Amino acid sequence: EDGVLIRRKAPPFLLMFTKKISLFIAGVGFMVAMLPYLFFWAEPGYQYFLVYPTGHSDVVMNQGIKFRGFAKVVPWQKYIDVKVVGDGDEIKDIEGLMDPIPIRFIDQVTAEVKISGRFQLPTNEEDFITLAIKYRTMDNLVQNTLIPTIREQTNNTGYMYAAQDYISGEAQSFRQTLDEQLKDGAYAVIKIEHKDTVYTDIQKTESSREIKEIRTRYTVELVLENGLPKRIPHELTENNIIVSQVIVDDVVLEPIFKQRLEAQRDESAKRQIEQQKVETAKAAQARIIAEGERDHAA
């Protein structure tokens, strides 16, 4: 009688479900709830590091619906952009923001370098697993490896050039050297000192001149190993991070050096004007002599 009374009081739609149907519905609900723990959607442009409850690790390198099997999924961007930004620059979708990089050329001139680059994570699964375990997050990789390595190799590249040579046509070589050092390791170099003696214009005797000053300058030469430049590995090469693109946006030389260049340019212009005046005077003198000889001959 109690059972009949309960069935009479229950809503009609509940009476439609048998025990089997109820179990089926519960099972379907459980499966739907478990789906996010069993599968995940791999976004384009990402690769994923998976750690299973058993401690086993795996990676997903391509896009689509992937089985995860209750694993923890850590997403990593395949390409990481790093850039020196200033006021008013667009910073959207840039993972690594840097301040201008201070460098010192071998002739002691300082400058600030603005650079941008794109880096690709290792495409080999074992290398990627090693990197993911080592750094844990992409932010650690950017802040503790990419940015410090870029700054270090930019400084090393500045050390290999003189500012005077850079503005005289070595800018492209500077960019190429920086690209090579980031991709394949830093060049091992040796610093060579040169002493140039500057004499005064006044001679004490016919055979001697007074020394005005001794100028010291430096050059850098590559260290060769079996006929090839010796390379020093850094964090990018050791972790098999691929350098996809490096662009030197600008090299801002110190103001004092710019003033010195302007003074040299003005002095050179004055010297050229004086030389032109001398050549004009010589031409006029030659013309007068020629006219005199002509009149004399006449």
MIVEX-661797 format. One line per field, with one value per residue: x, y, z of N, C-alpha, C, O, CB in turn. Coordinates in pm, whole numbers, m for minus. Atoms other than C-alpha are relative to their C-alpha. Glycine has a CB too. Example, Ala and Ser with C-alpha at 12.3 -4.5 7.8 and 13.67 -1.06 7.14 Angstrom:
// MIVEX-661797
nu: 89;m82;
nv: m119;m119;
nw: 0;m6;
cau: 1230;1367;
cav: m450;m106;
caw: 780;714;
cu: 90;m77;
cv: 120;109;
cw: 0;73;
ou: 194;m26;
ov: 118;220;
ow: 66;90;
cbu: m99;41;
cbv: 3;46;
cbw: 125;m142;
***
This chain:
// MIVEX-661797
nu: 82;m89;m59;103;21;m114;10;107;m45;m115;35;16;m119;m95;47;m38;m136;m25;m131;m104;m10;m63;m143;m58;m10;m108;m127;m26;m40;m137;m92;m8;m80;m139;m58;m112;m118;m44;m39;m13;m18;m131;12;m107;m107;m42;m33;43;m74;96;m52;107;m4;m102;m131;m46;20;17;19;89;m67;89;131;113;47;m103;26;m88;m2;m16;m132;m7;m39;m66;m17;m116;5;m108;m84;m4;m51;m71;m21;m26;110;m9;129;82;m14;104;m51;95;m49;m145;m18;m117;m23;m132;m49;m115;m117;m122;m121;m120;m85;m138;m66;54;123;118;120;115;47;140;m2;119;m31;100;m68;86;m31;m54;97;m21;80;m87;m54;107;28;m109;18;121;m30;m103;48;136;95;m56;m49;m136;m88;m21;m68;m126;m90;2;m40;m143;m88;1;m78;m140;m57;m5;m121;m116;m12;m51;m142;m77;m2;m22;113;m36;17;143;68;m69;36;m2;127;54;m83;41;127;m23;m75;93;87;m78;m33;121;41;m98;m94;m84;m134;m115;m81;m112;m12;m137;m27;m87;m43;m31;m78;35;m111;31;m34;m127;m117;m116;m107;49;14;81;122;41;121;108;73;11;140;21;126;13;76;41;m15;64;m85;28;m19;4;30;134;15;39;128;26;145;76;124;86;m53;2;138;51;100;m26;10;68;m18;m62;m3;m52;85;m74;m114;m5;m132;m1;2;m135;m58;66;m58;m134;16;37;m119;m87;60;m21;m142;m27;57;m89;m123;28;11;m135;m68;53;m58;m138;1;41;m114;m103;46;m12;m144;m45;55;m74;m133;15;25;m126;m89;55;m28;m143;m30;49;
nv: m120;m118;m13;m52;m139;m79;m13;m94;m135;m37;m59;103;26;85;137;53;54;124;1;8;m131;m91;31;m43;m146;m33;33;m102;m122;17;m6;m141;m70;45;m31;m95;64;105;m58;m146;m58;m59;m119;m22;m88;42;139;24;92;75;81;90;32;101;m63;5;m127;12;m129;m11;m100;m51;m46;92;63;94;74;m41;105;m59;m63;m145;m54;m131;m50;m82;m55;48;m114;m101;m128;m83;m128;m122;m91;m134;m67;m3;123;101;110;110;131;12;72;m50;m144;m36;m137;m10;72;m83;70;m82;41;23;m131;m58;m76;72;m12;81;78;42;126;86;134;107;124;117;106;119;83;138;23;16;m131;m82;50;m47;m144;m23;37;m90;m137;13;m90;m78;m126;27;12;m132;m93;52;52;m72;m141;m12;44;m105;m114;38;12;m134;m61;64;m47;m137;7;41;m106;m139;m83;m69;95;31;m104;m14;107;132;25;128;104;4;72;139;64;22;111;124;35;50;128;109;m15;m119;14;m21;m105;m54;m145;m36;m141;m67;m134;m84;m119;m122;m96;m140;m45;m74;86;m62;14;60;145;36;m76;11;80;m78;89;140;40;144;50;144;77;132;106;126;114;108;137;83;m86;m58;m79;74;m47;25;23;m75;66;30;117;117;46;22;m100;m43;m144;m14;m133;m102;m128;m114;m112;m127;m13;m141;m31;m101;m137;m57;54;m69;m135;15;25;m125;m85;55;m30;m142;m19;56;m92;m116;42;12;m136;m55;67;m56;m133;18;44;m115;m93;60;m11;m141;m28;64;m76;m127;34;37;m121;m78;64;m27;m140;m11;60;m90;
nw: 0;m2;133;90;m38;49;144;31;m30;84;131;105;84;m72;8;130;m6;m72;m66;103;67;m96;m3;128;m3;m94;66;101;m71;m52;113;42;m100;10;132;m5;m59;91;129;2;134;21;82;98;m48;m133;m27;m137;m84;m79;m110;m43;m144;m27;8;138;71;144;64;116;84;105;m44;10;m123;m44;m123;m109;m103;m132;m13;m10;131;m8;137;36;135;86;35;m106;49;m97;67;m76;27;m55;m15;121;80;m17;m82;3;44;m19;m125;m72;17;m49;10;91;m49;4;45;11;111;m40;m14;m125;25;m48;82;m40;114;1;73;m10;48;m16;m37;9;m95;65;73;m44;m120;m118;m34;m56;m135;m86;m21;m79;m139;m52;m22;m55;65;110;m54;m51;116;60;m90;m54;105;128;m14;m38;108;103;m49;m6;134;58;m57;61;138;m6;m36;117;100;m40;39;123;109;12;79;128;92;m63;m67;46;m59;m141;m7;37;m108;m111;40;m5;m139;m64;58;m6;m111;5;54;m89;61;m76;12;37;m24;95;m42;115;m38;73;m6;25;135;m5;m11;m63;99;122;m18;m118;m29;m140;m20;m60;m91;40;m9;m13;56;m16;98;m47;99;m37;m33;94;m48;122;113;m13;m122;m120;m53;m141;m15;m101;m41;115;71;m88;m13;137;36;137;24;129;58;m83;70;m76;41;m5;m90;m36;m53;m105;56;13;123;111;9;55;143;64;3;103;130;27;26;133;99;6;65;142;55;8;109;124;17;40;138;83;4;85;138;40;14;123;113;12;54;141;76;5;96;135;37;17;128;105;
cau: 0;288;447;121;78;431;373;50;224;534;526;420;754;951;735;858;1216;1300;1605;1804;1725;1824;2158;2216;2147;2378;2647;2613;2632;2945;3109;3024;3175;3491;3539;3754;3984;4008;4042;4148;4165;4517;4525;4714;5052;5095;5265;5179;5365;5161;5234;5024;4929;5175;5460;5502;5536;5442;5405;5150;5305;5006;4654;4318;4134;4387;4361;4499;4401;4380;4722;4814;4844;5093;5063;5370;5371;5569;5700;5806;5852;6104;6140;6287;5995;5978;5706;5425;5538;5283;5327;5036;5124;5487;5592;5927;5951;6301;6460;6719;7041;7349;7668;8025;8216;8584;8680;8496;8198;7870;7536;7188;7063;6698;6638;6350;6355;6142;6240;6096;6076;6259;6078;6229;6005;6287;6443;6107;6041;6384;6315;5964;6091;6385;6188;5833;5667;5717;5762;6064;6212;6166;6287;6569;6709;6592;6627;6960;7111;7003;7152;7476;7530;7444;7713;7959;7885;7941;8277;8386;8339;8451;8180;8369;8370;8001;7891;8138;7976;8001;7638;7532;7826;7725;7373;7497;7745;7476;7247;7524;7616;7256;7200;7523;7701;7928;8254;8573;8786;9115;9174;9484;9636;9792;9994;10002;10267;10159;10441;10435;10454;10765;11094;11384;11628;11603;11621;11400;11054;10907;10649;10320;10130;10091;9736;9620;9358;9226;9108;8942;9031;8841;8999;9027;8997;9079;9051;8701;8593;8570;8220;8113;7770;7506;7160;6985;7216;7231;6850;6810;6597;6568;6638;6383;6446;6668;6628;6841;6588;6830;7167;7161;7515;7606;7551;7920;8023;7763;7899;8249;8132;7969;8290;8491;8246;8268;8647;8653;8427;8654;8959;8796;8711;9069;9199;8966;9095;9453;9375;9200;9499;9740;9528;9519;9896;9955;9727;9912;10249;10122;9987;10317;10516;10282;10321;10698;10709;10498;
cav: 0;239;166;229;554;673;597;794;1097;1092;1306;1112;1165;991;683;649;557;204;110;21;350;538;358;431;801;811;636;883;1173;1029;986;1346;1467;1263;1374;1681;1452;1197;1423;1781;2012;2093;2448;2534;2695;2510;2194;2026;1854;1580;1424;1118;1014;726;975;894;1198;1251;1533;1643;1830;1877;2013;1841;1633;1434;1167;1278;996;1212;1364;1718;1924;2214;2422;2578;2814;2680;3026;3288;3653;3869;4240;4561;4800;5172;5426;5390;5050;4775;4506;4278;3908;3961;3711;3866;4243;4389;4725;4857;4657;4865;4761;4889;4874;4781;5150;5220;5391;5295;5242;5101;4824;4765;4410;4173;3800;3490;3157;2810;2537;2209;1995;1674;1518;1419;1765;1927;1703;1793;2164;2145;1966;2205;2532;2418;2726;2932;3248;3092;3006;3359;3547;3314;3200;3382;3742;3695;3506;3772;4046;3853;3776;4132;4255;4001;4118;4483;4387;4257;4588;4949;5212;5397;5082;5017;5351;5316;5011;4727;4749;4452;4246;4334;4205;3887;3813;3855;3620;3358;3378;3327;3035;2838;2961;3253;3306;3260;3570;3722;4092;4238;4570;4809;5121;5392;5666;6016;6261;6639;6829;7018;6838;6912;6780;6638;6283;6303;6413;6473;6220;6393;6101;5722;5606;5263;5080;4726;4469;4133;3814;3485;3183;2905;2535;2295;2587;2684;2950;2806;2828;2850;2691;2892;2818;2833;2583;2354;2336;2302;2615;2722;3086;3157;3529;3804;4170;4459;4741;5019;5093;5427;5556;5774;6152;6238;6010;6171;6516;6392;6263;6595;6777;6541;6593;6971;6955;6732;6974;7266;7069;6993;7361;7461;7198;7331;7684;7561;7381;7692;7909;7664;7663;8045;8059;7813;8015;8340;8174;8030;8366;8533;8278;8329;8705;8669;8436;8680;
caw: 0;82;m258;m438;m242;m334;m702;m693;m533;m767;m1082;m1393;m1579;m1302;m1337;m1697;m1589;m1499;m1294;m1609;m1776;m1461;m1448;m1817;m1768;m1466;m1668;m1954;m1709;m1554;m1896;m1991;m1665;m1730;m2093;m2006;m1807;m2087;m2394;m2470;m2770;m2889;m3024;m3345;m3270;m2940;m2824;m2496;m2215;m2044;m1705;m1616;m1260;m1291;m1343;m1712;m1942;m2304;m2556;m2814;m3107;m3343;m3325;m3282;m3022;m2819;m2550;m2214;m1976;m1660;m1733;m1636;m1957;m1974;m2294;m2458;m2755;m3048;m3135;m2880;m2971;m2785;m2855;m2720;m2686;m2627;m2565;m2814;m2948;m3000;m2734;m2819;m2855;m2747;m2483;m2393;m2345;m2306;m2236;m2484;m2456;m2355;m2537;m2557;m2883;m2878;m2918;m2588;m2754;m2587;m2755;m2700;m2927;m3011;m3125;m3197;m3249;m3285;m3129;m3185;m2921;m2991;m3249;m3113;m2846;m2610;m2629;m2561;m2259;m2117;m2166;m2019;m1705;m1670;m1694;m1597;m1753;m2066;m1859;m1683;m2022;m2153;m1845;m1737;m2073;m2385;m2267;m2079;m2374;m2623;m2408;m2358;m2727;m2827;m2588;m2728;m3082;m2989;m2842;m3183;m3368;m3346;m3355;m3628;m3841;m3766;m3909;m4197;m4350;m4097;m3983;m4198;m4072;m3713;m3774;m3940;m3660;m3395;m3587;m3617;m3249;m3139;m3376;m3344;m3031;m2946;m3131;m2929;m2991;m2885;m2828;m2996;m2888;m3139;m3053;m3318;m3288;m3388;m3471;m3468;m3795;m3678;m3731;m3500;m3755;m4099;m3963;m3656;m3557;m3215;m3091;m3021;m2868;m2876;m2948;m2843;m3044;m3033;m3284;m3236;m3421;m3425;m3259;m3517;m3442;m3728;m3964;m3846;m3595;m3245;m3098;m2734;m2659;m2475;m2335;m2674;m2841;m2537;m2518;m2900;m2919;m3283;m3371;m3644;m3688;m3550;m3649;m3522;m3530;m3432;m3274;m3090;m3041;m2743;m2797;m2739;m3026;m3252;m3165;m3241;m3578;m3658;m3564;m3785;m4067;m4032;m4017;m4324;m4508;m4416;m4526;m4860;m4909;m4831;m5071;m5338;m5275;m5305;m5629;m5762;m5666;m5832;m6145;m6149;m6095;m6376;m6602;m6526;m6591;m6916;m7026;m6933;m7132;m7426;m7416;m7379;m7678;m7877;
cu: 86;60;m99;m24;112;m9;m110;45;114;m48;m6;128;104;m40;40;135;4;138;112;22;69;150;69;20;113;136;37;45;142;102;17;87;148;67;114;128;58;52;18;23;136;m11;111;104;48;50;m11;87;m99;73;m115;12;106;142;57;m32;m9;m18;m101;52;m92;m138;m106;m42;97;m43;101;5;33;138;m15;58;58;22;124;m20;118;98;m12;65;63;37;32;m109;27;m139;m74;11;m114;58;m95;66;152;24;116;26;134;20;112;126;123;120;115;84;146;78;m62;m121;m118;m119;m111;m57;m147;m11;m134;34;m115;74;m102;45;56;m111;18;m70;85;58;m106;m35;108;m16;m119;23;95;m57;m142;m103;72;57;141;100;34;88;138;96;1;53;145;95;6;85;150;64;2;120;126;22;52;148;88;15;36;m118;27;m18;m149;m70;63;m28;m4;m133;m59;79;m34;m127;20;75;m89;m92;74;31;m122;m35;96;99;90;135;103;94;118;11;147;16;98;34;44;70;m38;112;m51;41;137;114;113;120;m60;m31;m86;m121;m39;m130;m104;m79;4;m145;m10;m136;0;m77;m29;15;m67;104;m40;31;m22;m42;m136;m9;m49;m127;m15;m152;m62;m134;m89;48;m7;m140;m67;m117;39;m20;m60;30;63;9;56;m76;77;118;19;133;m8;9;140;65;m64;55;140;m5;m37;119;97;m54;20;146;38;m52;89;129;m20;m12;137;79;m49;55;145;8;m38;115;111;m38;14;146;55;m51;77;138;m9;m26;124;95;m49;31;149;41;m45;96;
cv: 125;24;58;147;90;19;97;143;46;61;m107;m29;m88;m147;m64;m72;m129;9;m3;134;101;m22;46;152;44;m29;102;130;m8;11;144;79;m35;39;100;m58;m110;55;151;44;69;115;6;98;m33;m144;m20;m105;m66;m82;m83;m28;m104;59;m2;134;m26;141;m13;116;59;28;m107;m52;m111;m69;42;m100;51;65;150;54;140;50;88;53;m51;111;107;126;78;131;109;102;134;60;3;m123;m97;m120;m119;m125;m11;m62;56;147;36;150;4;m59;90;m84;99;m56;m8;131;82;91;m85;27;m83;m67;m37;m119;m70;m135;m96;m131;m114;m106;m122;m83;m148;m22;m12;133;89;m44;50;148;28;m34;101;137;6;90;79;132;m17;m8;137;87;m49;m51;88;142;13;m41;103;118;m33;m4;134;76;m58;50;143;4;m31;110;134;83;73;m92;m30;103;17;m115;m138;m35;m136;m117;m18;m83;m149;m75;m30;m118;m133;m42;m52;m140;m114;10;120;m32;18;98;34;149;36;151;54;139;77;126;117;101;141;37;68;m98;75;m5;m66;m148;m39;91;m24;m79;84;m83;m143;m43;m152;m37;m152;m58;m137;m99;m127;m106;m116;m135;m92;82;68;82;m85;61;m41;m18;93;m70;m36;m125;m125;m57;m22;90;59;150;19;133;94;128;105;123;132;m14;149;28;112;141;58;m47;67;141;m5;m24;127;95;m49;30;146;28;m53;92;124;m35;m12;138;63;m64;52;139;m9;m42;112;99;m53;10;143;36;m60;75;130;m25;m32;123;85;m58;23;139;19;m58;90;118;
cw: 0;m137;m98;28;m51;m150;m38;23;m91;m130;m106;m77;70;m10;m132;5;81;63;m102;m69;91;8;m128;m2;93;m62;m105;65;52;m113;m49;97;m11;m132;7;60;m89;m133;17;m144;m7;m99;m106;56;139;m5;150;69;95;107;55;151;36;m1;m140;m68;m149;m56;m113;m84;m106;56;m14;136;38;130;107;115;139;22;21;m130;19;m143;m14;m142;m82;m33;109;m56;114;m70;100;m38;66;13;m133;m87;31;75;2;m55;4;137;84;m31;64;m6;m103;61;m8;m42;m1;m114;48;12;114;m22;46;m92;62;m123;21;m94;16;m60;24;19;0;101;m74;m66;32;134;126;43;63;142;97;31;90;147;62;37;55;m70;m109;51;57;m115;m58;89;43;m106;m124;14;45;m111;m111;43;2;m139;m73;53;m62;m142;m3;30;m120;m105;64;m50;m131;m121;m22;m88;m138;m94;59;69;m40;58;148;16;m30;111;120;m31;11;143;76;m51;33;114;m20;m62;112;m69;91;m32;m24;16;m104;55;m123;49;m90;21;m23;m141;m4;21;68;m93;m122;20;119;11;145;9;72;101;m56;25;3;m58;7;m119;59;m114;52;32;m91;63;m119;m121;4;128;117;58;146;17;104;21;m119;m72;86;16;m136;m34;m136;m10;m139;m66;101;m82;96;m49;m3;96;26;67;103;m60;m21;m130;m121;m17;m60;m151;m76;m10;m108;m139;m38;m34;m138;m109;m15;m73;m152;m66;m15;m115;m135;m27;m48;m147;m94;m14;m90;m146;m51;m22;m130;m122;m22;m58;m146;m86;m13;m103;m143;m44;m28;m138;m114;m15;
ou: 55;71;m65;m45;87;17;m98;5;129;m153;68;152;184;45;31;162;m41;210;214;134;150;228;182;124;189;231;153;138;219;207;128;166;234;190;217;237;170;141;m36;60;163;m47;221;69;129;10;8;130;m167;173;m213;119;152;238;157;m133;44;m33;m119;59;m58;m168;m87;11;124;m112;221;106;120;176;m113;163;m9;101;158;m58;230;219;m122;175;5;85;m22;m124;93;m239;m18;m62;m165;160;m75;141;209;m15;111;68;160;m43;170;151;162;142;95;128;180;181;m47;m165;m126;m124;m87;m82;m187;24;m204;112;m202;168;m216;165;32;m218;m70;m57;50;65;m78;m59;76;3;m110;m27;83;m20;m182;m210;194;156;226;211;149;185;228;212;106;146;219;199;114;163;233;173;88;188;219;136;135;220;208;85;16;m170;m62;m64;m192;m149;10;39;m32;m141;m110;21;m36;m135;m37;43;m79;m117;18;30;m108;m81;52;192;112;186;89;132;119;m12;234;m66;198;m53;138;19;m34;144;m156;122;198;111;145;194;m178;m112;m103;m120;m8;m223;m79;m104;35;m191;57;m238;105;m165;36;m26;m64;208;m156;125;m133;m112;m167;60;m143;m140;30;m227;4;m158;m157;m32;m34;m156;m187;m209;154;m124;8;40;24;63;6;m50;54;112;60;156;m101;72;163;133;4;77;178;76;14;137;156;22;51;176;117;12;112;179;68;33;166;152;29;84;188;89;17;140;171;46;54;181;131;20;105;185;75;28;150;156;30;73;187;123;22;73;
ov: 223;138;143;225;201;128;166;233;167;22;m205;m144;m153;m237;m186;m157;m136;106;63;177;181;73;95;201;136;47;143;195;88;73;185;164;48;31;77;m9;m157;m4;211;m35;162;95;m42;195;41;m222;73;m203;3;m148;m29;m11;m107;m9;66;197;m124;237;m120;229;161;m6;m209;m10;m200;m10;49;m106;m4;93;211;8;230;m8;165;m22;m59;88;139;122;89;129;113;136;142;m8;42;m134;m101;m175;m212;m119;m89;m4;53;180;m1;220;m100;m44;129;m193;220;m171;40;135;204;158;m204;126;m165;m3;m83;m111;m52;m144;m72;m162;m98;m131;m138;m101;m229;60;44;161;164;40;94;190;112;36;135;194;109;43;94;181;71;43;164;146;32;m80;137;181;91;22;129;171;51;50;156;146;16;70;176;90;m2;91;155;59;90;m48;m49;67;88;m129;m234;m134;m209;m219;m130;m169;m235;m191;m136;m201;m231;m160;m139;m224;m225;m71;164;m143;107;76;5;192;m4;229;m11;209;36;196;106;135;162;m33;79;m177;188;92;m100;m205;m159;207;m128;m57;137;m38;m165;m46;m223;22;m215;6;m180;m71;m156;m114;m155;m149;m105;33;147;52;m163;182;m148;75;133;m178;m138;m213;m234;m177;m47;50;99;203;1;141;96;127;123;174;215;m90;224;m12;192;159;129;30;96;187;82;29;152;163;32;59;178;105;8;110;171;44;26;158;127;4;69;174;67;11;124;153;23;36;165;107;4;88;167;50;11;135;145;16;40;162;90;m1;102;206;
ow: m68;m182;m179;m65;m98;m201;m139;m52;m108;m180;m98;m115;4;m3;m146;m79;195;43;m83;m94;46;12;m125;m46;62;m45;m115;18;46;m96;m82;56;19;m142;m58;35;m67;m194;110;m231;69;m215;m81;123;195;m91;228;8;171;79;106;210;150;37;m167;m37;m200;19;m170;m37;m166;171;m81;239;m43;213;81;185;206;136;m21;m176;72;m217;76;m231;m33;m42;154;m111;222;m183;211;m155;169;m7;m236;m186;143;35;81;m153;m72;239;207;m142;178;m86;m133;181;m118;11;4;m110;156;79;118;72;15;m164;150;m225;129;m211;116;m154;108;m55;41;116;m194;m9;3;225;230;163;157;228;208;145;180;235;180;140;109;m106;m108;m4;40;m104;m92;43;66;m75;m164;m57;m16;m128;m165;m36;m35;m158;m158;m23;m94;m185;m88;m21;m117;m204;184;m159;m214;m226;m136;m175;m222;m197;m13;140;44;94;198;104;37;140;180;56;62;174;162;26;64;121;m133;m47;196;m184;210;m145;54;m32;m135;106;m192;136;m212;135;m85;m203;m110;115;30;m107;m125;m54;145;m31;203;m69;181;213;m173;139;m72;m23;23;m176;155;m227;172;m32;m94;141;m170;m210;m84;225;104;69;188;m9;201;m33;m115;m105;35;38;m142;m105;m156;30;m239;m189;218;m193;207;m158;m91;193;m63;181;101;m165;m119;m197;m220;m129;m138;m226;m185;m110;m180;m232;m152;m125;m210;m213;m126;m153;m230;m179;m117;m187;m228;m142;m134;m223;m203;m122;m166;m232;m165;m117;m203;m222;m136;m144;m225;m196;m118;m181;m235;m158;m121;m210;m216;m98;
cbu: m93;112;49;m131;m11;134;m26;m123;43;90;101;m107;64;9;m150;4;96;m11;12;m36;m140;m63;21;m91;m134;m16;m7;m125;m95;14;m50;m141;m49;5;m108;m40;m35;m114;m105;117;m115;102;4;m59;m47;m116;144;m145;114;m86;65;5;m136;m9;95;m67;115;m122;135;m152;120;m9;m40;36;m146;135;7;m42;98;m23;87;86;m121;137;m124;133;m1;m57;m39;80;m112;128;m124;144;m134;88;20;36;136;m57;25;m123;m48;72;22;123;m117;109;48;25;22;26;m20;81;m13;69;m10;108;m13;m34;27;m108;87;m96;115;m123;124;m97;68;1;m125;76;14;151;m83;112;58;m124;m7;136;m18;m117;61;110;7;1;m65;m106;m96;2;m65;m135;m84;m30;m41;m142;m92;27;m46;m144;m47;14;m77;m130;2;m17;m135;m76;21;m64;m136;135;m32;146;76;m65;2;149;92;112;m99;1;150;m22;m102;79;118;m82;m51;130;58;m117;m12;74;83;18;25;73;m85;134;m56;33;56;m67;115;m129;152;m138;108;70;m107;m2;43;33;121;101;134;84;m116;m18;31;m94;m148;102;m81;10;m19;m70;78;m147;149;m93;m13;80;m98;m96;9;m109;m98;114;m118;54;m28;m21;m76;m4;144;57;m80;m41;m11;m92;141;m149;m134;142;m142;157;m119;m93;131;m119;97;118;m79;88;m19;m152;4;74;m107;m114;70;17;m148;m44;84;m62;m143;31;49;m128;m89;74;m21;m153;m9;69;m95;m122;54;22;m144;m63;77;m47;m148;11;62;m116;m111;68;11;m152;m45;74;m66;m144;
cbv: 0;m16;m134;m80;13;m68;m135;m31;9;m123;110;42;132;41;m5;112;103;m124;m119;m108;52;m15;m151;m43;62;m78;m137;25;29;m137;m89;62;m32;m150;53;122;m58;m96;m31;48;101;m106;125;54;141;14;m38;m45;73;m92;90;m132;m50;m111;m68;m118;100;m92;55;23;m62;m100;123;m116;m56;71;m155;132;m104;m107;m29;44;3;m10;79;m83;154;m60;58;m52;81;m73;38;58;m59;88;144;118;m67;m45;49;37;m28;139;m147;m83;84;m72;53;146;m131;65;m64;2;99;m92;78;78;38;41;m44;88;m127;117;m91;64;m52;m8;13;m58;m38;m87;22;m31;m126;m99;68;m9;m155;m25;71;m82;m143;17;76;32;96;25;53;m130;m89;70;23;m111;m140;3;70;m85;m134;46;40;m136;m102;79;m20;m151;m8;80;m105;m120;10;55;102;51;m131;m4;133;12;0;m7;112;m7;33;143;60;m7;89;127;21;16;122;96;15;m7;m125;59;103;m135;125;m76;72;m45;21;11;m8;36;m29;58;m35;92;94;106;m52;m69;m84;18;m61;9;m39;140;m130;53;47;m91;58;m45;49;m35;m12;1;m25;m48;m39;19;m35;m119;m78;m110;116;2;m55;118;m147;149;89;118;26;36;99;m145;113;m75;72;m14;57;m45;41;17;12;117;m65;39;39;m25;91;m40;m153;6;65;m115;m107;68;2;m151;m34;84;m69;m139;42;52;m134;m80;88;m20;m149;5;79;m105;m117;70;26;m146;m46;93;m57;m145;31;69;m118;m102;79;4;m151;m22;97;m74;m137;51;
cbw: 120;104;m50;16;152;36;m64;85;144;m29;m40;m97;m41;147;17;m103;60;m94;95;m104;m42;138;20;m118;46;130;m63;m86;115;70;m114;m10;139;16;m91;79;137;m26;m110;92;m33;m51;88;m133;m3;103;m53;2;79;m91;112;m80;46;m103;92;m78;31;m36;m54;43;m66;m117;m77;m92;m16;18;m24;52;m38;105;m125;123;m98;79;m43;11;4;m128;m139;125;m67;57;m82;m29;50;m88;54;m80;26;m137;143;m84;m140;m13;m28;m34;62;m80;139;m39;m82;138;m140;134;m119;m98;m131;70;m152;145;m147;72;m19;m43;48;m72;66;m124;139;m142;82;102;m150;12;m17;m29;m125;m89;2;m68;m135;m55;7;m103;m129;148;102;m107;109;81;m107;m25;122;94;m38;m56;100;124;m55;m30;142;68;m81;31;152;0;m72;105;108;m63;m71;m55;110;7;30;139;74;23;m110;102;m31;m152;m17;55;m97;m130;42;28;m144;m78;73;m23;m151;m128;16;141;m114;34;m28;m34;127;m146;143;m141;107;m80;m9;46;m104;102;m53;113;m138;134;56;m111;15;129;m96;64;79;m109;19;79;m119;149;m146;133;m134;54;m32;m112;152;m128;118;20;m123;m2;m24;106;m85;91;38;m43;95;m97;m44;136;81;m16;109;m100;12;19;m49;52;m50;m19;93;44;m60;93;m113;98;92;121;m8;23;139;70;m24;77;138;19;1;121;108;m14;40;141;58;m22;91;133;9;6;132;88;m17;61;142;39;m11;107;120;m6;24;138;76;m17;64;138;29;m3;112;115;m11;34;
***
